[in-house]
Amino acid sequence: MSKNNFENKSLALIILLSYLLNMIFGWGGFFFENFSYLQLLFYQIGCAFAISASVMAGRYTGLRGQHVAASAYILLGITHGISLAALNRTGINADRGVTMVMPMIPALIFMFWCNLYPVWLRLAGLIPSLFFILVFINFHRGESYFGWALYSGFATLQLIELIWGIYIYKDWKQSEVQ
């Protein structure tokens, strides 16, 4: 295996593993007491993996000629960075957290350019956008930031990102055969 092939394989595996760990830690944090040290720590670790996966997915998709999707992944890295910045030792800053909607929505829209993914998966990216738009609207109407829309938004985003990771890995495997 050449150095280039090893690097591409490493990218694909790290993306898949990091998105998986983001989902495990994100969903795992849900089972701890709200705003407890362990819940916040799990969310922080999950965000760190999501940032890593998004940055590396941007690199991988760029190498595959998917430049708009590569830029979308940069926006997703920023989105996860905002989410991480909303988490602190004693709680979640809702004012900061709700701003993650701003880079996330264009990122998910720009994924429509990524032909590494089937159309159904590109369309599925709109689902978390709808949940987070609802969170944004409700929050600015004075309602709680926390609730089913927020949790559903994160759960669907994490699931979709994991599926992207699977498709990236499959793409790498297919490119090795050719």
N, C-alpha and C positions, 0 to 999 in steps of 0.2 A: 504494500500500500504506500503510495507516494505521500509526501508531506501535505500536499494540497488535498488529497482524498481524506487523509486523517483529520485535517482541520474541518473539512465540510461534514464529515461524519460526527466529529465532536460537536460542532454547532447544532446539528440536527438532534443529537442525543441530549445535549444540555437544554435546548429549547423544550423538548418533550418532558424531560425530567423536571425542569424548573416550573413549567405550567402545571404539571401534576402536583408538585409540592406546594405551589400556590393554592391550589384547590384543597388539598389535604389540610393545610394550616388554616386557610380561610374558613372552610366548613367546620374544621375541628374547633376553632375559636368560638364558634357559635354555641358550643355545648358548655362553655364555662359561664360563670356568673357575669352578668353585664358589667363592663368596665373594670373587671378584676384584672390584676396584674397578668395572670396567665392568658386571659382572653386577648388583652392588648398585645402581649408578646407574640401570641400566635398570629394575630393580624399583621403585626410588623414583619415577622419572618415571612409570611405569605406574600406581603407586598414586595419585600426584597427579592424574592424569587420571581415575582411577576415582572419587576423592572428588568432583572437579568434576562429573562426569557424574551421580553419584548425587544430589548437592545440587540440580542443575538438573532432574533427572528428578522429584525430589520437588516442585519448584515447578510443573513442567508438569502432572504428574498431579493435583496439588491444584487447578490452574486448570480441569481437566477434570472436577472433582467426584469424583475418586478419592482421598478423604482418607485412607483406611486405607493405600492403596498409597503415598501421599505420605509418610506416617509410616514406612512400610517402607523407603523410599528414604533417609530420615534415618538409620535404623538401618544401612543398607548403607554410607552415608558414614562412620559411626562404625566399622563393620567394616573398611573400607579404611584408615581413619585408624590403627587398631590395627595393621594390617599394615604400614603405613608406619613406625609407631613401633618396630616390631620390627627394622627395618633400620637398621644404623648403618654407619659407615665401614669397619669391619673384619669385619663378619659379620651374622648374623641371630640375634636373641635368641628362642630357641624358647619359653622361658617366657612371654614377652610375646605371641609370635605365636599360640600355641595359644588364647589368650583371645579371639581374633577370632570363635571359634565362638559365643560367648555372644550377641552381638547379631545375628549372621548368621542363625541358625536362625529366630528369630521374624520377622526381616525377610522371609525367603523364604516362610515360612508366610503372612504377611500379604499377600503378593502374590496369594493366591487371591482377594482382594477386587477385584483390578484387572481390570475387564472390557474394558480396552484390549487385553488379550492373550488368545489362544485358550486353552482349558483345557489342551491338551497342553503349552503353554509354561509355564503355571502349575505343572503337575505336574513338568515338567523341572527346575524350581527346587529340587525335593527332591534331585536327584542330587548337586549339590555338597554339600548338607547331609550326606548319607550319607558322602561321602568325608571331610569335615571332622570328623564325629563319630568316624569310625574313627581319624583322626589324633589326636583328643583322647584317646580311650580308649587307644590304643597309647602315646602320650606319657606318660600317667599310670600306665601299667604298666611304665614304664622303657625302652620301646623308642625308637628314633630318631624324631625329629620329621620328618626328611626321608625321602622315599621316594615310591613310586608314588601312595599315597593323597593326599598333599599336592599333588603336581604335578597329579594328575587333578582334585582339588578346585578348584584355581585355574584350570585349563584349562576345565573345564565352567562354572564361575562366569563367567569372562570371555566365553565363547561365548554363554551365556544373556543376559548383560548386553548384549552386542552385538545380539542378536536383539531384546531389549526396545527398544534404541535404534532399530532398524529399524521396529518397530511404532509407536513414538512418532512417528517421522518420517511414516510412512504415515497415522497418525491426524491429524497436522497437515495433511497434503496433503488428506485427505478432508474435514476441517473447513473448508478453504479453498473447496472446491467447493460446499458447502451454503450 
